[in-house]
Amino acid sequence: MQALREMVEGLSEFVPGGITVELPGGTRVGAGSCRVVIKDDRVLRDILRDPEMGFGEHYMKGNLAVEGDLESFLRGCFLYLQRKKEEKNLGFDLMRALLRMLGLIRRWEEREVRKHYDLGNEFYSLWLDSSMTYSCAFFASPGMTLEHAQQEKRRIIYEKLQLTEGDTLLDIGCGWGSIITEVATLYPIRAVGITLSKNQYQYVKEKILQEGLEGRVEVYLMHYEELPKLGRKFNKVVSVGMFEHVGKGRHRKFFQVVSDILEEGGLFLLHTIGKVHPSSQSRWIRKYIFPGGYIPSIEEILRACEGLGFNLIDIDDWRIHYYRTLKEWRKRFHQNKDHVISLYGEEFFRMWDLYLTASAVSFYVGSNHLFQFLFSKGVINSYPVMRRVFLQSPVASHSV
Ligand SMILES: C[S@@+](CC[C@H](N)C(=O)[O-])C[C@H]1O[C@@H](n2cnc3c(N)ncnc32)[C@H](O)[C@@H]1O
C-alpha cells in the first residue's frame, strides 16, 4: 500500500488534476480527477513490479481502465518514469546477441516484421491516409489534412534528394509504395522499392500494373542485406521509417549495404525515429508491437556510418510533426473502432490504441524525435546551401 501511495503521489505531480486509483474492493488512493480503475487483484502487483509492462498488458486485457484523457495520463506516466526508470533492456539485448550468433535472429526478425505489416491492407487502410503512408507526415500549415501533409513530406524528400532526369532511386522499406509510384509520375526516373511484407509487395505490384508503370518502377520482396544480389547501383537512396527495424548492433551492416549500392556522388536520405541521447526503449512496444525494434540515438547512427564514405549534409528534426501524425492516425482509428474490433477483437483495439497514444506522447515529451539525415557518398560541394529549397510552401511559424 505504501508503494502504491508513493506511485500515486509521484504520478499526480505530472498528470494534470492528479490521479485517483480505485482498487477492486472499492478502496481509493489519491484524490485526483483522473481515475484509474483497477478491476483485477493481479494488476497492482504487476504494475508495482514493472510499471510500463504491467500497465500495458493489463490495459490491453481490459483489467484496468483510465477514466479521463488517456493521452494526458500517459504524458504524466512518461515524465514520471523518465525520472525513475532504470535501464532494464540488458537481458533482452543479451538474448538477441546470442540468437544472432546462432544465425537465428534474421529469420525471427523477418517473421516479426511480416507479422506487423501483414496484419492486412484492410486494417491499415482504416486509419492511414489514402496514400497508405506509414511514417511521419509534415504539417506545413496548421489546418493541413493528413493526406496533404504526407504529400508535403514526400515533396520535401524529393527536393532534398534533388531528383532529376535519369536518376535511379532505391527505397529501402517502401511500404505500400507511395514514394516509388509517385516519383515515376513526377520525374523521368526509375525507382525500385523493397519490403519484407508480402501484402505490401502484392499491393505495390498491382499498383504498378494499374498505373502503367512497368519498366520504370520495380518492387522486390527482400531483406535489405540481400540488396547486393540485385547487382545494381543507384544514385539516390531513401529509407523512411524502416531503420527502426534494423536492430541494435546491426546499423553498421545496414550502412555498409547502402554504401555498396550507392554510386559515388549519390545522395542517401534516412528518415527515422531516433533519440538525442541513448536512453531506455519501451519494452512493452518491443514485446507487443515491434519485436526486434530499436530506436537509436544520433550518436549511434553517426558512429555506425563512420568510415563508410558518407558525408553528412543535413539533419532535420520533425518531432512535433510525428506527434501530430500519430494524433491523426488515432482519430481515424477511433472513427473505425467497430470495424477494427470486428477484424481483431477488443484486446487488439486497446493494444493498438495504447501504442498510438503512447507513441504520440513519446514525441510530445521529447523522449523520441524524428530525424531526417541527408548524406552524400563522398564530399559534394555543389549541394544547395539554403534550407528554404525544401520549404517552399507557406510554412511560417506555427506550433502544432
Ligand atoms: C513503417 S514501414 C514504412 C513504409 C514506408 N516507407 C512509408 O513511409 O510508408 C517500414 C517498412 O520497412 C520494411 N522493412 C522492415 N524491415 C526490413 C528489412 N529488413 N528489409 C527490407 N524492408 C524492411 C517493412 O516491410 C515496411 O515496408
The ligand as an SDF file (V2000), in Angstrom:
LIG
                    3D

 27 29  0  0  0  0  0  0  0  0999 V2000
    6.9410    1.7800  -41.0470 C   0  0  0  0  0  0  0  0  0  0  0  0
    7.0020    0.9700  -42.6080 S   0  0  0  0  0  0  0  0  0  0  0  0
    7.3580    2.3790  -43.6090 C   0  0  0  0  0  0  0  0  0  0  0  0
    6.9040    2.1640  -45.0250 C   0  0  0  0  0  0  0  0  0  0  0  0
    7.1170    3.3460  -45.9610 C   0  0  0  0  0  0  0  0  0  0  0  0
    8.4970    3.7190  -46.0750 N   0  0  0  0  0  0  0  0  0  0  0  0
    6.2670    4.5240  -45.5510 C   0  0  0  0  0  0  0  0  0  0  0  0
    6.8170    5.5550  -45.1890 O   0  0  0  0  0  0  0  0  0  0  0  0
    5.0390    4.4060  -45.6150 O   0  0  0  0  0  0  0  0  0  0  0  0
    8.5380    0.0500  -42.5820 C   0  0  0  0  0  0  0  0  0  0  0  0
    8.8570   -0.7130  -43.8640 C   0  0  0  0  0  0  0  0  0  0  0  0
   10.1470   -1.3130  -43.7420 O   0  0  0  0  0  0  0  0  0  0  0  0
   10.1060   -2.6270  -44.2400 C   0  0  0  0  0  0  0  0  0  0  0  0
   11.1830   -3.4120  -43.6240 N   0  0  0  0  0  0  0  0  0  0  0  0
   11.3810   -3.6580  -42.3120 C   0  0  0  0  0  0  0  0  0  0  0  0
   12.4920   -4.4040  -42.1390 N   0  0  0  0  0  0  0  0  0  0  0  0
   13.0150   -4.6070  -43.3680 C   0  0  0  0  0  0  0  0  0  0  0  0
   14.1600   -5.3020  -43.8520 C   0  0  0  0  0  0  0  0  0  0  0  0
   14.9700   -5.9540  -43.0290 N   0  0  0  0  0  0  0  0  0  0  0  0
   14.3960   -5.2990  -45.1790 N   0  0  0  0  0  0  0  0  0  0  0  0
   13.5610   -4.6670  -46.0370 C   0  0  0  0  0  0  0  0  0  0  0  0
   12.4620   -3.9900  -45.6450 N   0  0  0  0  0  0  0  0  0  0  0  0
   12.1920   -3.9720  -44.3350 C   0  0  0  0  0  0  0  0  0  0  0  0
    8.7140   -3.1280  -43.9180 C   0  0  0  0  0  0  0  0  0  0  0  0
    8.3650   -4.2160  -44.7160 O   0  0  0  0  0  0  0  0  0  0  0  0
    7.9060   -1.8480  -44.2210 C   0  0  0  0  0  0  0  0  0  0  0  0
    7.6390   -1.7940  -45.5970 O   0  0  0  0  0  0  0  0  0  0  0  0
  1  2  1  0
  2  3  1  0
  2 10  1  0
  3  4  1  0
  4  5  1  0
  5  6  1  0
  5  7  1  0
  7  8  2  0
  7  9  1  0
 10 11  1  0
 11 12  1  0
 11 26  1  0
 12 13  1  0
 13 14  1  0
 13 24  1  0
 14 15  1  0
 14 23  1  0
 15 16  2  0
 16 17  1  0
 17 18  1  0
 17 23  2  0
 18 19  1  0
 18 20  2  0
 20 21  1  0
 21 22  2  0
 22 23  1  0
 24 25  1  0
 24 26  1  0
 26 27  1  0
M  CHG  2   2   1   9  -1
M  END
$$$$
